[in-house]
Amino acid sequence: MVGISRTRRMGIAIFVGVLFLMAFGSQVMAKLPVVGISTGSSGTSWRTIMINALEEVGNEYKAAGKIADYKIVNNIVNGDATEQANIIRNFISQGVDIILVNPNSPDALNGVIKEAQEEGILVVAFDATVTAPDVVNVTLDHYVWMKKNIEWICSALQKGNMVQIYGLEGHPANNDRIKAVYDTLKNYPDIKLIADTSGYWDQTKAKEVMAQIIASGQQIDAVVPQDGMCYGVLSAFLDAGKLPKVMFGDPGTAFFKEWKKLRESGADFKACTQPNPPGIGGTAFRIALQLYNGKQFKPGILKDNTFYYQVSMFITDENFDEGWELLKDKPDDYLLSEIMPEEKVAELFE
């Protein structure tokens, strides 16, 4: 560039650089991510609300220009880890930037998660946890959650026969909950667990299973189903003209309607419940975007690479009206839920 001063050459270079940034800066500085979401299972009320929460946050972020797109893929066979691994591999081949996964196994997905990470994809697990390294898990402490339920039930019962109706076999959250039940029962030798089987986290199947146990003629004093099955379990008792003395209930409209009738009739029946918010998927979506954008958790937020969402509500007969006020105008399949607000999620990060 003979005849052009050094100062002018620098000015030209800066001008060209500005034009480049104006044209391509958004792609260079921050690529808007595409998010792939594997739910693991679908078809139940809880899962439907969870998927709605994921869609709510996904649509919010897409409209705000925070993500390029998102895609939700449900398993055809609920709870199958092999099928879920194939879904994740499809996400990898499609070039997604973030994978959110509600895992069907704590460790069976570790291989495919590593494949994703090797491609530079951020992987975040929600609702349940994985043992794969460098994966943030966003979940309840399902052991602590169930421990609170079973402690209350055992304390109320003290002596008698109990039935457990648990969720999907092998699911990490289900494993933790079952362990909480077994550990607690060690402290109550006069409570006998007479049946222990899966209701598949499905109201209809749980009702069928419970009806078979009732038909065996055994005395049943307490039932410990997991959320998403309790209305079906209670319906089986009502159809048989019987009641347990105490049980865990769904934090949802259908169960509360029957609970209210039993309370008003003076039935010998007590229940407790606490939400397992389906909105945990939406909360995980918010956390994943923070991580993708380079944010770091504040010290002490994670425990063993896991963010444990705190549930504050616990409902028994003593504060039944508090829960009923939240549910009385909702449809029968509604369950209490919440998504952590964006500003609260931001407070978790430096």
Secondary structure, DSSP 8 states (H G I E B T S, - for coil): -TT--HHHHHHHHHHHHHHHHHHHHHHHH----EEEEE-S--SSHHHHHHHHHHHHHHHHHHHTTS-SEEEEE--SSTT-HHHHHHHHHHHHHHT-SEEEE--SSSSTTHHHHHHHHHTT-EEEEESS----TT-EEEE--HHHHHHHHHHHHHHHH-SEEEEEEE-STT-HHHHHHHHHHHHHHTT-TTEEEEEEEE-TT-HHHHHHHHHHHHHTT----EEEE-TTSHHHHHHHHHHTT---SEEE--SBHHHHHHHHHHHHHT-S-EEEB----TTHHHHHHHHHHHHHTT--B-TTS-BTTEEE------B-GGGHHHHHHHHTTS-TT-B------HHHHHTTB-
